[in-house]
Amino acid sequence: MKRPLALITGGTSGIGLAAARRLQADYELALVYGRDRQRGDRISQELAPCFQADLANLEQITVCLESIQERYQQPVQALINAAGVADPARFLLQRRDLRPLDEMMKVNYLGSLALIQRLLPEMVRLGAGVIINLASASSLGANPGFIGYSESKAALRCLTRNLAVELAGSGVSVH
């Protein structure tokens, strides 16, 4: 019997990598990384296949998901959104450019939302699946120096709560 497929963003470092190591006995793994190709190649050899995608880029997300589907030929049954980028600055006044805040929102929130949007219909159709969104303590209140990061992770927490309620009874759980 085939093991279910888990897709983990940020799966080559930090909490994403720890989740992959924990799930490797029970799931086929597809790990998504954003920037560090060398680390992705190393983790591919050591643990599980890694797929590159900039989560701020919807086209790259689509290509990544197509590559994963081509390789595994089965639906994703567990999605763990562990990817995250931060660009700390002590005060908003120090920022001369708001592009880092835009990138944080795109990667930390909208990239996760795009993956959910693409994978959720099949989970609902099957009546089974789990989505885990990793936020941050920064999303719970003031965290000086992390404007942009905190808000993007707070948006992810709010999305998680809303989806959990919307999907109650569907067989898909959201945490």
C-alpha positions in Angstrom: 0.0 0.0 0.0 1.2 3.5 -0.9 2.0 5.9 1.9 0.1 9.2 1.8 1.9 12.2 0.4 2.9 15.2 2.6 4.1 18.4 1.0 6.2 20.6 3.3 7.2 24.1 2.4 10.4 25.3 4.1 11.1 21.6 4.3 14.9 21.9 4.0 15.5 23.8 7.2 14.2 24.7 10.6 10.7 23.5 11.7 9.9 22.3 8.2 12.9 20.0 8.1 12.1 18.8 11.6 8.6 18.0 10.5 9.9 16.1 7.5 12.2 14.0 9.7 9.3 13.2 12.0 6.9 12.3 9.2 9.4 10.3 7.0 8.3 6.9 8.3 4.6 7.4 7.7 4.5 9.6 4.5 6.0 10.0 1.1 7.6 13.5 1.3 7.8 16.3 -1.2 9.9 19.1 0.3 9.7 22.6 -1.1 12.5 25.2 -0.7 12.9 28.7 -2.0 16.4 29.8 -2.4 19.2 27.5 -1.2 19.6 25.1 -4.0 22.7 23.4 -2.4 20.8 22.7 0.8 17.9 21.4 -1.4 20.2 19.1 -3.3 21.8 17.8 0.0 18.4 17.2 1.6 17.2 15.5 -1.6 20.0 13.0 -1.3 19.7 12.6 2.5 15.9 12.6 3.2 13.4 13.2 0.4 13.0 14.8 -3.0 13.1 18.6 -2.9 11.4 20.9 -5.3 12.3 24.6 -5.8 9.6 27.3 -5.8 9.6 31.0 -4.8 6.3 31.1 -2.9 5.9 34.7 -3.8 5.6 33.6 -7.5 2.3 32.0 -8.4 3.6 30.6 -11.6 6.5 28.9 -9.8 4.0 27.4 -7.3 2.0 25.9 -10.2 5.1 24.4 -11.9 6.3 23.0 -8.6 2.9 21.3 -7.9 2.9 19.9 -11.4 6.4 18.4 -10.8 5.3 16.9 -7.6 2.2 15.4 -9.1 4.2 14.0 -12.0 6.7 12.4 -9.7 4.2 10.9 -7.1 1.0 10.4 -9.2 -1.1 10.8 -6.0 -2.9 13.6 -4.3 -1.3 15.5 -1.4 -3.0 14.5 1.8 -1.0 16.6 4.2 0.2 20.1 3.6 2.5 21.7 6.0 3.2 25.4 5.4 6.4 26.0 7.3 8.1 28.4 4.9 8.7 31.9 6.1 10.9 34.9 5.4 11.7 37.8 7.7 13.4 41.1 7.0 13.8 42.8 10.4 14.1 46.5 10.8 13.8 48.1 14.2 11.4 50.8 13.2 9.2 51.3 10.2 10.9 54.6 9.7 14.1 52.8 8.9 12.5 51.3 5.9 13.1 53.3 2.7 11.5 50.6 0.7 8.4 48.6 1.3 9.3 45.7 -1.0 10.6 43.5 1.8 7.2 43.8 3.5 5.5 42.9 0.2 7.7 39.8 -0.1 7.0 38.7 3.4 3.3 38.9 2.9 3.5 37.1 -0.5 5.7 34.2 0.9 4.4 33.9 4.4 0.7 34.3 3.7 -0.2 34.4 0.0 2.1 31.6 -0.9 0.5 29.4 1.7 -2.9 30.5 0.6 -2.1 29.7 -3.0 -1.0 26.2 -2.1 -4.1 25.6 0.0 -6.3 26.9 -2.9 -4.8 24.5 -5.3 -4.7 21.4 -3.1 -7.9 21.8 -1.1 -10.4 20.8 -3.7 -8.9 17.3 -4.0 -8.7 16.9 -0.3 -12.4 17.8 0.0 -13.3 15.5 -2.8 -11.5 12.6 -1.0 -13.0 13.7 2.3 -9.6 13.5 3.9 -6.6 15.7 4.5 -4.7 17.9 6.9 -3.4 21.4 6.5 -0.9 22.7 9.1 0.1 26.3 8.9 3.1 27.4 11.0 2.8 30.9 12.3 5.0 32.5 14.9 4.8 34.0 18.4 5.3 37.2 16.5 1.8 36.9 15.2 0.3 37.2 18.7 1.2 40.8 19.5 3.8 43.5 19.3 7.3 42.4 18.2 9.4 45.4 17.6 11.6 45.1 14.5 9.3 42.6 12.8 6.8 44.8 11.1 5.6 42.9 8.0 6.7 39.5 9.4 4.3 39.6 12.3 1.4 40.8 10.2 2.0 38.2 7.6 2.0 35.4 10.2 -1.1 36.9 11.9 -2.9 36.7 8.5 -1.9 33.0 8.3 -3.2 32.4 11.8 -6.5 34.1 10.9 -6.8 32.1 7.7 -6.2 28.9 9.7 -9.0 29.6 12.0 -11.4 30.6 9.2 -10.6 27.5 7.2 -11.0 25.2 10.2 -14.5 26.5 10.7 -15.4 26.4 7.0 -14.1 22.9 6.5 -15.7 21.4 9.6 -17.3 18.1 8.7 -15.5 17.9 5.3 -12.9 15.4 6.5 -10.1 18.0 6.1 -8.6 19.4 9.3 -6.8 22.7 9.5 -4.4 23.5 12.3 
